[in-house]
Amino acid sequence: MKDRKQRSVINAILNLVHDVQMMKSWENMLICLLLDVKEVFDHVALKQLIKILIKLKISVNLINWVKCFLQNWVIDLAFDDERQKSKKISTEISQDSFISLILFLIYIQYLFSKICAKFENLQSFSYINDVMLYIEKRNINKNVKILKNAAKIAFTWAENNAMQFNNSKSELIHFESHKMILNQMIILLNNMIIKSKIYIWWLEVWLNRKLNFKVHMQTKIATVIRMLHSLFKLMNSEWELNVKSEKQLYLTCITFINDYDVEIWWNNQKSYLVKFCKLQNVALQKILSAFWTSLINAMQIEVEISSMKMQLNQKCKNYALQIVELLKKHFIRKRTFILYSFQYFIELNLNLNVSKYLNWNETKMNLSWKVKKCKDRLMQIY
């Protein structure tokens, strides 16, 4: 996503998933309060934004440019080849520009610093207008009390800065591993009662209390089935698409749904893998017009589509490479244990058997010798 540099939806959800899993290992309780800023781009006061920019010691030229960006808007009206003169209009931040997102993030940044300064164990996270406040402790009542006080600070700050939270989209959820159902609630300043839910919809992902993504996978598989039926109708049309076109439609429409957010939920679950494999096998049989008894591996080679497990694993490996390129201050990087070399491992004073790992500075002679050895091995096999 382009809303924040190196801060995508996947990173935001993985941040929460990691903290929940750590909480389970420590046998704590994590309670999460989700808030949604109402009409994001209509509640950014220019004077307040300028004060924040001055506080951040932004250059005068850039501040003047922000004033010009928010104020100097002109509209032209044209009807039946008749055009009126341009007129100035007063509007809020434009929703079509990515600069608007940056200005909004600058506008609300002091909200989180104000909340975290008062509550040490409370953590805050946001993705544009989706604000998350969560805390992990063993005492449930203390967690609810801290979140209630944090919500009061957030609503008070919003009133002072000409902003509003959408009460209908405010949600509360407990993440726990035991079977006990918790019915805690939070009462906001406007007497709005937020009850704890079994599962929530956040950033296009369903999250439940045990964090097993059961509801999310049900909706995901149902979406794939609907898309497959639509694709099969197109394949049975009078146009008579060839194999290449049908394969391209499958990769564009179906594979995109399968691959999205794989990094979040994939952990070699056999139940989910079997369902996705069955759907892909049906699609391959339809693309090649093959019999039901045809070999799956042969169809995959013919269409040049890898197995479902290989696709899911490759997606996770690609994300692991992206983590390596992140900055050290990035929140995902802080939550990931990465080894760049053995020297890095030695600095941590950890015991490591170097003989079990490949030498990073291997010479070309050693590599060529290994390639020759592999070729000789293949000749023996065949």
C-alpha positions in Angstrom: 0.0 0.0 0.0 1.1 3.6 -0.7 -0.4 5.2 2.3 2.8 4.9 4.3 6.3 4.1 3.1 7.1 0.5 4.1 3.9 0.3 6.2 1.4 -1.9 4.3 -1.8 -3.6 5.5 0.2 -6.8 5.9 2.7 -5.2 8.2 0.0 -3.6 10.3 -1.9 -6.9 10.8 1.3 -8.8 11.4 2.3 -6.3 14.1 -0.9 -7.3 16.0 -0.6 -11.0 15.3 3.0 -11.1 16.6 2.0 -9.3 19.9 -1.0 -11.6 20.4 1.2 -14.7 19.9 3.8 -13.4 22.3 1.0 -12.7 24.8 -0.2 -16.3 24.6 3.3 -17.6 25.3 3.5 -15.4 28.4 0.0 -16.5 29.4 -1.3 -12.9 29.5 -4.5 -11.3 28.3 -4.5 -8.8 25.4 -7.5 -6.5 24.9 -7.8 -4.3 21.9 -9.9 -1.2 21.2 -10.4 -0.2 17.6 -11.4 3.4 16.7 -12.3 4.9 13.3 -11.8 8.6 12.5 -15.0 9.9 11.0 -14.7 11.8 7.6 -10.9 11.9 7.7 -10.3 14.6 5.1 -13.1 16.9 6.3 -11.7 17.4 9.8 -8.2 18.8 9.3 -8.1 22.4 10.6 -5.5 24.5 8.7 -4.5 26.6 11.7 -3.9 23.6 13.9 -1.9 21.9 11.1 0.3 24.9 10.7 0.9 25.0 14.5 2.0 21.3 14.4 4.3 22.0 11.4 5.9 24.9 13.3 6.3 22.7 16.4 8.1 20.1 14.2 10.5 22.8 13.0 9.4 22.4 9.3 10.9 25.0 6.9 9.0 28.2 6.2 8.8 27.4 2.5 7.2 24.1 3.1 4.6 25.6 5.4 3.7 28.2 2.8 3.4 25.5 0.3 1.0 23.6 2.6 -1.1 26.8 3.0 -1.3 27.1 -0.8 -2.2 23.5 -1.2 -5.1 23.7 1.2 -6.4 27.2 0.2 -5.8 28.0 -3.4 -8.5 25.8 -5.1 -10.3 26.9 -8.2 -13.4 25.5 -9.9 -14.6 25.8 -13.5 -18.2 25.1 -14.6 -19.1 24.2 -18.2 -22.6 23.6 -19.6 -23.4 23.1 -23.3 -20.1 24.5 -24.6 -20.5 27.5 -22.3 -17.8 27.9 -19.7 -18.0 30.2 -16.7 -15.1 32.1 -15.2 -12.9 30.3 -12.6 -14.0 30.9 -9.0 -12.2 30.3 -5.7 -13.7 27.7 -3.4 -13.0 26.7 0.2 -12.6 23.0 0.6 -10.9 20.5 2.9 -8.0 18.2 2.0 -8.3 16.6 -1.4 -8.9 12.8 -1.2 -7.3 12.2 -4.6 -3.8 13.2 -3.5 -1.3 11.1 -1.5 0.0 14.3 0.0 -3.4 14.5 1.8 -2.6 11.2 3.6 0.8 12.5 4.7 -0.7 15.8 6.1 -3.4 13.8 8.0 -0.8 11.5 9.6 1.2 14.6 10.7 -2.0 16.1 12.0 -2.8 13.1 14.4 0.7 12.1 15.4 0.6 13.9 18.8 -2.5 11.9 19.8 -0.5 8.7 20.2 2.4 10.3 22.0 0.0 11.9 24.4 -1.7 8.5 25.2 1.5 6.5 25.4 3.1 9.1 27.7 0.4 8.6 30.3 0.1 4.8 30.1 3.4 2.9 29.9 2.1 -0.5 29.0 -0.4 0.8 26.5 0.5 0.5 22.8 -1.0 2.4 20.0 -1.0 1.8 16.2 -2.8 3.4 13.3 -3.3 2.9 9.6 -4.6 6.2 8.2 -8.0 6.6 9.9 -8.0 3.2 11.7 -6.6 3.7 15.2 -5.8 0.7 17.5 -5.2 0.8 21.2 -4.2 -2.4 23.0 -2.7 -3.6 26.3 -1.6 -6.9 27.6 -1.8 -7.9 31.2 -3.1 -10.8 33.3 -5.7 -8.6 35.1 -8.7 -8.1 32.8 -10.4 -5.4 34.8 -7.2 -3.3 34.8 -6.9 -3.6 31.1 -10.4 -2.4 30.5 -9.9 0.5 32.9 -6.7 1.6 31.2 -8.4 1.4 27.7 -11.4 3.4 29.0 -9.1 6.2 30.2 -7.1 6.1 27.0 -10.4 6.4 25.0 -11.3 9.4 27.1 -8.0 11.1 26.2 -8.5 10.3 22.5 -12.1 11.7 22.4 -11.1 14.8 24.3 -8.2 15.4 21.9 -10.5 14.9 18.9 -12.9 17.5 20.2 -10.1 20.1 20.7 -8.8 19.4 17.2 -12.1 19.5 15.3 -12.2 15.7 14.7 -14.7 13.0 15.4 -14.6 9.3 15.9 -17.2 7.0 14.2 -18.9 5.4 17.2 -20.6 2.7 15.0 -17.2 1.4 13.9 -15.7 1.3 17.3 -15.0 -2.3 18.4 -13.6 -4.2 21.3 -12.1 -7.7 21.3 -10.2 -10.0 23.8 -7.5 -12.3 22.5 -7.2 -15.4 24.7 -6.4 -19.1 24.3 -8.8 -20.5 26.8 -12.5 -21.3 26.2 -13.9 -18.8 28.7 -16.0 -16.1 27.0 -15.3 -12.6 28.3 -18.1 -10.1 28.3 -16.3 -6.9 29.2 -17.4 -3.5 27.9 -16.2 0.1 27.6 -18.4 3.2 28.0 -17.2 6.2 26.0 -17.7 9.9 26.9 -20.9 10.1 24.8 -22.3 7.1 26.8 -21.7 4.8 23.9 -21.3 1.2 25.1 -18.8 -0.9 23.2 -19.2 -4.6 24.0 -16.6 -7.3 23.4 -17.0 -9.2 20.1 -16.0 -12.8 19.1 -14.4 -11.6 15.8 -13.8 -8.3 14.1 -13.2 -7.0 10.6 -10.0 -4.9 10.5 -8.1 -3.9 7.4 -10.0 -6.4 5.2 -9.1 -9.3 7.5 -11.3 -11.2 9.9 -9.7 -11.7 13.4 -11.2 -13.9 16.1 -10.4 -14.3 19.7 -8.1 -17.4 19.2 -6.5 -15.9 16.1 -6.9 -19.0 14.0 -8.3 -17.1 11.0 -11.2 -19.6 10.7 -13.8 -16.9 9.7 -11.4 -15.2 7.4 -10.6 -18.4 5.6 -14.3 -19.3 5.2 -15.0 -15.9 3.5 -11.8 -16.2 1.4 -12.7 -19.6 0.1 -16.3 -18.5 -0.6 -14.9 -15.6 -2.6 -12.6 -17.9 -4.7 -15.6 -20.2 -5.4 -17.7 -17.3 -6.7 -14.9 -16.1 -8.9 -14.4 -19.6 -10.2 -18.0 -20.0 -11.2 -17.9 -16.6 -13.0 -14.7 -17.7 -14.8 -16.2 -21.0 -15.8 -19.2 -19.2 -17.3 -16.8 -17.1 -19.4 -14.9 -20.2 -20.5 -18.2 -21.8 -21.7 -19.1 -18.8 -23.8 -19.2 -18.7 -27.6 -15.8 -17.0 -27.8 -14.0 -20.3 -27.2 -11.0 -19.0 -25.3 -7.7 -20.8 -25.8 -5.7 -22.3 -23.0 -3.3 -19.3 -22.8 -6.2 -16.9 -22.3 -7.9 -19.1 -19.7 -4.7 -19.4 -17.8 -4.2 -15.7 -17.8 -7.7 -15.2 -16.4 -7.1 -17.7 -13.7 -3.8 -16.0 -12.6 -5.4 -12.6 -12.7 -8.7 -13.3 -10.9 -8.1 -16.4 -8.7 -4.4 -16.4 -7.8 -4.6 -12.8 -6.8 -7.2 -13.7 -4.1 -5.3 -16.8 -3.0 -2.0 -14.9 -2.6 -3.3 -11.9 -0.8 -2.5 -11.8 3.0 -0.9 -15.3 2.9 1.9 -14.0 5.1 -0.6 -13.5 7.9 -2.4 -16.8 8.2 -0.3 -19.4 6.4 1.4 -21.8 8.9 1.3 -25.2 6.9 -2.4 -25.8 7.9 -3.4 -29.0 6.2 -7.2 -28.2 6.4 -6.8 -24.9 4.5 -4.3 -26.3 2.0 -6.6 -29.2 1.0 -9.4 -26.8 0.2 -7.2 -24.5 -1.9 -5.7 -27.5 -3.7 -9.2 -28.9 -4.6 -10.2 -25.5 -6.1 -7.0 -25.2 -8.1 -7.3 -28.8 -9.4 -10.9 -28.1 -10.6 -9.6 -25.0 -12.4 -6.8 -26.9 -14.1 -9.1 -29.6 -15.3 -11.4 -26.9 -16.8 -8.6 -25.0 -18.4 -7.1 -28.1 -20.1 -10.5 -29.8 -20.7 -9.0 -32.8 -19.0 -10.7 -35.8 -17.4 -11.3 -36.0 -13.7 -8.9 -38.9 -13.4 -6.0 -36.9 -15.0 -2.8 -36.6 -13.0 -2.5 -33.3 -11.1 1.2 -33.0 -11.5 1.0 -33.5 -15.3 -1.6 -30.7 -15.6 0.5 -28.4 -13.5 3.4 -28.9 -15.8 1.3 -28.5 -18.9 -0.2 -25.1 -17.7 3.0 -24.1 -16.0 1.3 -23.4 -12.6 3.1 -24.6 -9.5 1.4 -26.5 -6.7 -0.6 -24.6 -4.1 1.8 -25.3 -1.2 4.7 -24.1 -3.3 2.9 -20.9 -4.1 2.0 -20.2 -0.5 5.6 -20.9 0.7 7.1 -18.8 -2.0 4.9 -15.9 -1.0 6.1 -16.1 2.6 9.7 -16.3 1.5 9.4 -13.2 -0.7 8.0 -11.4 2.4 11.0 -12.5 4.4 13.3 -11.0 1.9 11.3 -7.7 2.1 11.9 -7.7 5.9 15.6 -7.9 5.4 15.5 -4.7 3.4 13.5 -2.8 6.0 15.2 -0.2 8.3 16.3 -1.3 11.7 13.8 1.1 13.3 10.9 -0.5 11.5 8.4 -2.1 13.8 8.3 -5.4 11.8 12.1 -5.5 11.8 12.2 -5.1 15.6 9.8 -8.0 16.0 11.9 -10.3 13.7 15.1 -12.2 14.5 17.3 -11.8 11.4 20.9 -13.1 10.9 22.9 -11.4 8.3 26.1 -13.1 8.9 27.9 -15.2 11.5 29.6 -12.0 12.8 26.2 -10.7 13.8 25.5 -13.9 15.6 28.8 -13.7 17.5 28.0 -10.2 18.7 24.9 -11.5 20.4 27.1 -14.0 22.4 25.1 -17.0 21.2 26.5 -20.5 20.7 26.4 -21.6 17.1 27.8 -24.7 15.3 29.2 -23.1 12.2 29.9 -26.4 10.5 26.1 -26.9 9.9 25.8 -23.8 7.8 27.1 -22.8 4.4 30.0 -20.4 4.3 28.9 -17.0 2.9 32.3 -16.2 1.4 32.7 -19.4 -0.6 35.1 -19.2 -3.5 34.2 -19.8 -7.1 36.4 -22.9 -7.2 34.4 -24.6 -4.5 31.2 -23.7 -6.2 32.3 -25.0 -9.6 33.4 -28.2 -7.9 30.0 -28.6 -6.3 28.2 -28.0 -9.6 30.4 -30.7 -11.3 29.6 -33.1 -8.5 25.9 -32.5 -8.9 26.2 -33.1 -12.7 28.0 -36.4 -12.1 25.2 -37.4 -9.6 22.5 -36.7 -12.2 24.3 -38.8 -14.8 24.4 -41.7 -12.4 20.6 -41.4 -11.8 19.7 -41.4 -15.5 
